[in-house]
Amino acid sequence: MSKEDSSICFGVGLLMGVIGGVIAAVLYAPKSGEETRKDVEEVITDIAQKYTPEIKQAKRQALNSIDVMRYRLEEQYNKINESIKAKQIAKAKEKESNEYDVN
C-alpha cells in the first residue's frame, strides 16, 4: 500500500470514527434532545476545526486518486476501442480480398 493510499485510508477511518462517535453519543446520552443536539453540535464543530487540514488533504488525495483512475480507465477504453476497430478493419479487408479473389 502506498503512502497516498495510507493517507486516504486514515482520512476515511477518521471520518468514520467521528460519525460513529456522534451516533454513539446521541444514542446513549441521558440528556434531553435539545441538550444532546447542542453537545453534538459542539463536538462536531470542535472536530471540524481541529481536523480541517487533514480532512482537506484527504479529500485532495481522494480526488487526485479518482482523476488518476479515470485517466487509466480512459486509456484502457481507448486501447480496447482501437483494438476493436483494427479487428473490424482487418475483417473488412479480408472479406474484400476474398470477394475479389478469383481462384
C-alpha positions in Angstrom: 0.0 0.0 0.0 1.4 3.4 -1.0 1.8 6.3 1.3 -1.0 8.1 -0.6 -3.4 5.2 -0.1 -2.5 5.0 3.6 -3.3 8.7 4.0 -6.7 8.2 2.3 -7.4 5.3 4.5 -6.5 7.3 7.5 -8.8 10.1 6.4 -11.7 7.8 5.8 -11.1 6.0 9.1 -11.0 9.3 10.9 -14.3 10.4 9.3 -15.9 7.0 10.1 -14.7 7.3 13.7 -16.2 10.7 14.1 -19.5 9.6 12.7 -19.6 6.5 14.9 -18.8 8.6 18.0 -21.5 11.1 17.2 -24.0 8.3 16.7 -23.0 6.6 20.0 -23.2 9.9 21.8 -26.7 10.6 20.5 -28.0 7.1 21.3 -26.6 6.7 24.8 -26.9 10.3 26.0 -29.0 10.6 29.2 -29.9 14.2 28.3 -32.9 15.8 26.7 -33.0 16.1 22.9 -32.1 19.8 22.9 -29.1 19.3 25.2 -27.9 16.4 23.2 -28.2 18.3 19.9 -26.2 21.2 21.5 -23.5 18.8 22.7 -23.3 17.0 19.3 -23.1 20.4 17.5 -20.2 21.4 19.8 -18.4 18.2 19.3 -18.8 18.3 15.5 -17.6 21.9 15.4 -14.6 21.2 17.6 -13.6 18.2 15.5 -14.2 20.1 12.2 -12.0 22.9 13.4 -9.3 20.6 14.8 -9.0 18.2 11.8 -9.9 20.6 8.9 -6.4 20.4 7.4 -6.3 16.6 7.5 -9.8 16.3 6.1 -8.9 18.8 3.2 -5.7 16.9 2.5 -7.5 13.5 2.5 -10.2 15.0 0.2 -7.5 16.3 -2.2 -5.7 13.0 -2.3 -9.0 11.1 -2.9 -9.9 13.4 -5.7 -6.4 13.1 -7.2 -6.7 9.3 -7.0 -10.0 9.4 -8.7 -8.5 11.6 -11.5 -5.7 9.1 -11.9 -8.1 6.1 -12.1 -10.3 8.0 -14.6 -7.2 8.6 -16.8 -6.2 5.0 -16.6 -9.7 3.8 -17.4 -9.9 6.1 -20.3 -6.6 4.9 -21.6 -7.8 1.2 -21.4 -11.1 2.1 -23.0 -9.3 3.8 -25.9 -6.9 0.8 -26.3 -9.9 -1.6 -26.4 -11.8 0.6 -28.8 -8.7 0.8 -31.1 -8.3 -2.9 -31.0 -11.9 -3.5 -31.9 -11.7 -1.0 -34.8 -8.4 -2.7 -36.0 -10.1 -6.1 -36.0 -13.1 -4.7 -37.8 -10.9 -3.2 -40.5 -8.9 -6.4 -40.8 -12.1 -8.4 -41.2 -13.4 -6.0 -43.8 -10.1 -6.2 -45.8 -10.2 -10.0 -45.6 -13.7 -10.1 -46.8 -12.9 -7.7 -49.6 -9.9 -9.7 -50.7 -12.0 -12.9 -50.6 -14.7 -11.3 -52.8 -12.2 -10.2 -55.4 -10.1 -13.3 -55.2 -10.9 -15.5 -58.2 -9.1 -18.8 -57.8 
